[in-house]
Amino acid sequence: MTPKHLDVHIHFDSSLSGGATEQALIKILARLEDIMATVTSVKQLIVDLNDETNTLAAKVDAQAATIADLKAKLAAGSAVSQEDLDAIAAALTPISDRLKALGANPETPIPPAA
């Protein structure tokens, strides 16, 4: 199990107090805090990316259902119109655009939705 929180306690004896060793350890602890903050940020980015891709997956699933309906329509002997096909293409284009935008800019890996 990965710990979600790290507590570090250091006690100096009188021979180390105020010395170079204490200062070095203080710097190390500060760096560890920075690293833990980065880890937390990365974890949040993963959660946000998961939410975004789940939203897009739901849109793809909806188009898959539309395609299944059109296939059933064809199987029943009915025609599928160009309008039906164009509607699917029109719905898939923004999904594709959004997927391409995710991660394209490292400064804003999940850009605001258009």
N, C-alpha and C positions, 0 to 999 in steps of 0.2 A: 504494500500500500504506500502510495506517495504522500508524504506529509503536505498539508495545505498551508502550514505556517511553520516558520523556523524561528525559534528563540535561541539566542546565543548570549550567554552570561560569562563574563570574564572577570576574575578577581585577581588583582595584583597584590603581591606582597610588597612590603616597604622597600625592598631592594630594587624593584622594577618601577615603582610608582614615579610618574613624571619623566621617565627615561625614554630613550629612542624606541625601545621595544613596545612600550605602551602606545606611543604615537603611531608606530607601524601597525599595531593591532587595531587601533581606532580607524586608520585609513582602510584596512582590510574589511572591517565591519561596515564602513560606509559603502565600500564597493559591493559587498554582499547585498546590502539593502538596495542598491541600484540594480543589481542583477535580478533580485527577486521582483522588483517593480517591473522590469522588462518581461520576466516570465509571466507575470500577471497580465500584462498588456497583450502578450502573444496569445495567452489562453482566451482572453476576451475577443480578440480578433478571430480566433477559430470559432467561437460561439456565434459571433456575428456573421461570419462567412457561412456557417452551417445554416443559420436562419435564412440567409439570402438564397442559398442554393435550394433549400427546401421550398421556398416560395416559387422559385423558377421551375422546380420539378413538378409542382402542382399544376403550373401552367402547361408544361409539356404533357402531363397526364391528361389534362382536359383536351388537348389537341389529339392525343392518342384515342380518346373516346370518340371524338368527332370523326376521326379516320375510320374507326371500327363501325360507326353508324353508316358511313358512306360505303364501306365494304358490304355491309348487310344490305344496303339499298341496291348495290350492284348485283349481289347474289340473288336478290328477289326479282331481278330483271328490270329494275328501274335505272334510269340514266342518272349520271352524276354531272352536274353542270360545271361550267368553267367558273361560275360564281362560287360554287362550293369549294373548288380547288384553290381559287384565289383567296378565299377567306382563311383557309388553313395557312397558306403562305404568308398572308398578312399578319396572322397571329404569331407565327414562328419567328418572323424577322426581329421584333423587339426582344424576344427571349434570347435569340442568338447575339444580338447587339449587347445585351446586358451581360451575358456570359463572357463575351470578349472584353468587356470593360472591367470585370472583376480582376483585380490584381495587376492591371495594366500600368497603373501608376503607384509605385511603392509608397508615395506620400499619402495617397488616398486609395488604399487597396479596395475599399468598398465605397465607390462613389455614390453620391445621392441619386436616388431614382429620378429619372427624367419625367 
